[in-house]
Amino acid sequence: MPSNADVLARVPLFRDLSPTDLTAIAPRFREDHFPRDAYIFYEADPAERFWVVKDGQVKIVKNGEGGKEIVIEVIPPGEMFGGAAMLMTHQPATAQALAPATALSLSRDEYKRLLRDYPPVSVRVIEMLGERLLGVIRMRMMISERVERRIAHILLKLASKFGEETGEGWAIQASLSRQDIADLADTTIETAIRVMSRFRKDGLVKTLRGGYVVIVDREALRRVGGE
């Protein structure tokens, strides 16, 4: 497993820091281990820590109607979560280990000290909040698109985070249920099943045991996704 400094070097927030700086800030982070399905924090919990995935996968979920959990994002190793909450008092969503996960975290006070000690990180926070806002706007605009395009876009986005080239194609190394894919594409599970079945029939994807998806024809899927 990589060192904490190596993990932080992959986080976009810290891309402007030198190896010396990364080695210096690494001891500030606490390391926690979570079994599959363990909750890291819940929606409406006090926003007390900033997190980085070191190993495994974490999904971010919101409570929908009737208390139903809706997956809105999946976080791979080397990416952060809970950072925006540091500007708030409470967590806007729930974080749960999608697979056994190791996460690094900073307390709110340490996070503020980090921003003060390393001005380039403060600049990156502003830039990333802007990027996140644009991403939300794009996703809201996609709601009016055909569901096939939305699901194709989600699969390609997941592949960009978790994809691994194999002899069968571009394997998404994240164990996502059909409901997870439906939530990410803002559609029903029945529709997601129908679209995924069509994608398999057309030779765009295949599904392996455990829910893993392999993109067989990347270019064709990109055309469906309008990319």
N, C-alpha and C positions, 0 to 999 in steps of 0.2 A: 504494500500500500504506500502511496506517495507521502512525503512529509507534509506537514501543515503548510509550510512555506510554499511548497510546490503547488498545493491545491489553491492557495490564495493567488498565486501567479496566473492561474487560469481564469480568475474572476474578473470580468470586464471592469468592475469598480476599481480594481487595483492595478490596472494595466500600465499606469504611468509611474508606478513605484519601482525602484531599483531592487535587485536581489538582496542588497544589504537592508533596505527598508522592509522588505517582506520578511526577512529573517528576524528583524527587530519586532515586528508587530505580531508574528505568529504566536508567541507565548501569551498574548493577551486573550486568545480565543480558548474557550472551554470546548472539550470534545465529549459528545454524547453518542450513545449507540441505541438504536431503536429497532425492535423486531418488526416484521411485516405486520401492517395494519395498526401499529401503535400510533397514537395521536401525539404530536409534538406540541401543538397548542390548539385551542378551540376559538372559533369565531366569538368575538366580544370579550375574550380574555384580555387582561392588561397587556399592552404592548411593551414588553420588558427586555426583549432580546432580538438581535439581528443574526440571521442564520446563513450558513453556506453549506451546501451538500458536499461532503468529502467522498462518500461512497454510497452506492445504492440510488434510490429514486424516491422523491417525495411528491405527493399530489396535493394541490391546493383546491379546497372545496368550499362552496357557499351553501348556506341553508336556503332551500327553496320553499315552495308552498307545502304545508303539512309537515314541515321538518325534513323534507327530502334533501339529501346532499347532492349537489351538482358539481361535477369536476370542471374547473375553469382553467387549470394549468398543471403541467407535470414538469418537475424540476430535476435536471440531471446533475451528475457530479460537476463541480466547478462553477455552479451558478448559485446565486443567493436568493433568499426569500425572507419575507418579514421586514425588509429594509424600509419600504414605504411606511410601514406601521410606526417607525421611529419618529415620524412627523405627527403621529396621532397619539391618542391615549389608550385605544383598544385595537385589537386585531380585527381587520375587516373580513377575514376568512379563516378557515380551519386548515391546518397542515397535518398530513398523515403519511406515514411511511408506506409507499406502494410496494416496496421490497425491503428486506433488511437494510437499514441505512445508518451511516455515520455522519454526524453533522457537527460543524464548528459554529460557535456562537459567541457574540459579544453582548455584555449588558448595555443598557441604554446609556449609562454614564461613560463606559469605555468607548462606545460608538461615538458619542459627542467628543470625547477626548481625541479619538482617531481623526475626526474631521478637523479638529483644531490643530493637531500636530502635523497633518499632511494635507495642505490646501488643495493639491491636485485631486484628492479623493472627493473633496467638497464639490469641485467643479464637475466631476464625473457623476455625482449624485444628481445634480441638476440636469445634466444631459440625459441620464438614464430615465429620470422621471418624464422628461419630454418624449423619449423613445417609447416608454410604456404607454403614455397617453395616445400617441399615434397608433400604437398597436391596438389599443382598445377601440379607437375610432374605426380602424380598418375592419376589425371583427364585427363591429356593429353594422358597418356598411355591408358586410358579407351576408348578414341575415336575410337580406332581400334576394340573394343569389340562390340558384337552384341547389338543392341539398347535395346532389352529386358533387358539385363544385366545392361546397363547404367541406365535405368529408375528404375529398382529394387533397384540399389545402391542409387540413389537419394532419393527414397521414404524412404529407411531405414535410410539414413543420416538425412532427415528431421524429421523422427520419433524420432531419438535420441535427437534432439533439441527441438521439439515441441510435442512429443508423450505423450498421456495421456490414461491410461488404462480405457476402458469402457466395458459395457456389450456386445458390438458388436465387440470389438477388440481394436487394438492400434490406437487411433484417432490422426491424425496429426492436431494440433490446429493452422493451418495457412491457410488462405483463398487464395489458389493458383489457378490461372487460368490454363487452359490446355496449354496456351502459355508459362506461367511461367515454368511449368514442362518440356515443350519441350526445352526451353532455357537452363535450368539447365542441361539437358541431352544432349545438343548440337545436337538436331534433329529438324525435322519439326513438326508443330502442327498436321498435318495429321497423321504422324507416331506415335506421342504421343497418339493421340486419339485411333488409332488402337491398340496399345500395351495396353493402359489402359482398353480398351474394352475386350481384351483377358484376362487380369488379373482378371477383374470382372467375366467373364464367367467361368474362372477356379477356382473361389472362393478364390482368393488371396487378393483382396481388394473390397471395395464398396465405392461409392461416395455419399455423403450426400448433401442436399440442401445447397447452398452457396459455393460449390466447395471443401468442406472438404473431405479428403480422410481417410478411416479407413482401416488399415491393418488387415485383418481377419485371414490369415494364415501366421504368421511371419516366421516360419521355412521354409516353401515352398518358400516364397519370398527371403529369404536369400540364398537358393540353386540357385534360378534363378540369383541372384546377385553375385554368386560365393563367398559368405562369409561363 
